[in-house]
Amino acid sequence: MFQMKYKQCIGLLLGVFIMPALFLNGQSKQKTLLFIGSYTEGVAETGIYIYEFMPATGALKKCGTGKNLINPSFITISANGQFLYACTETKLPRNGSISAFRIDSVNGTISYINKQDAGGENPVYLSVHNSGKWLVNANYTGSSASVFKLNANGSVQSYAQLLHFSDSSINTLRQEKSHPHAAVFSPDQRYILIPDLGGDKIRVFSCDTSRSSPAIISEQAPQQCIAGSGPRHFTFHPNAKFAYCIEELSGMVSAYTYSNGNLKAIQRIFSYSKKQDSYGSSDIHLSPDGKFLYASNRWEEENTIAIYAVNPVTGKLRLVGHQSTFGDHPRNFTIDPSGHFLLVANLSTNNIVVFKRHAKTGLLTKTPYEITVPRPSCLQMRVYGQ
């Protein structure tokens, strides 16, 4: 009897010490990686940078790079976290390309798989379907969007469909023809939405991945935007009922309700802190909890992040404030998966600045952490080892 109780006590004590140790060990295996795309000035050079992000502090530690790349200016990560895809050979007087890489999350490195012709000049944005079987890309200068089948090993097949657009609008310098600037899958993955900066509309296409080719079936009625607004980047609210578009040329954010591929405009709100003769709004993201929306403004007189509170019932926005990006030309930014930090890529000053994000107010506070990267243009983050 005594021996049994003694063994039970020993077992309980071991459990007290071993279980927390196992838990802590599991926690320590988690790793948050920051992937950075950049412009290499049109030459083959180191173009993708990988850092480990420390979610407790916001600090960054360099892990690896992607070398011999030309202008990998926009990047994205597959839903399973195994592959990275990049718009490469952008801003050149020839067709760009889509490049695929395998991610080694343990070492924080990538290895090249293959690339394919993008189907047009200057690919600027790509998204991967959650199934991991399809990728859609927007060719800004080529006035087109291309759809690619992805293989199980992450490699990209030649494009299955090339969609050409013919539109223009009132800004003769920037809207002389169609300029698709994003291609985003809807939350249910059944639609693709393509903001056209040159045509002042958001195109909507159906998507059926059960078909061998093409993935895009038919165009829904496009959402017309205000003439001269220049819709650029687009994001969905976590509840999938609201959507938001940053308008590059007007310096405005447009809010929509969303259902089954249909958008309904509900609000337009100014993004800059002051009026200017021209605007260059760039990127837009929501906090993971959907309570705040952020938009980046870049131009000679202002480099800021606009901060909005989101009404959970109506989806409308209320301006909370503006935060200097401590650099020039904030082309892109991201919010870390925990929602505690926001990182901004300042293209012209070659710096990425880490801000602490206040969960209740949405406001941003600059941390001591900042890294130097040549002409950073896109940031993507992923937690591994969960």
Secondary structure, 3 states (H helix, E strand, C coil): CHHHHHHHHHHHHHHHHHHHHHHHHHHHCCEEEEEEEECCCCCCECCEEEEEECCCCCCEEEEEEECCECCCCEEEECCCCCEEEEEECCCCCCEEEEEEEEEECCCCEEEEEEEEEEEEECEEEEEECCCCCEEEEEECCCCEEEEEEECCCCCECCCCEEEECCCCCCCCCCCCCCCECCCEECCCCCEEEEEECCCCEEEEEEECCCCCCCCEEEECCCEECCCCCCEEEEEECCCCCEEEEEECCCCEEEEEEEECCEEEEEEEEECCCCCCCCCCEEEEEECCCCCEEEEEEEECCEEEEEEEEECCCCCCEEEEEEEECCCCCEEEEEECCCCCEEEEEECCCCEEEEEEECCCCCCEEEEEEEEECCCEEEEEEEEECC
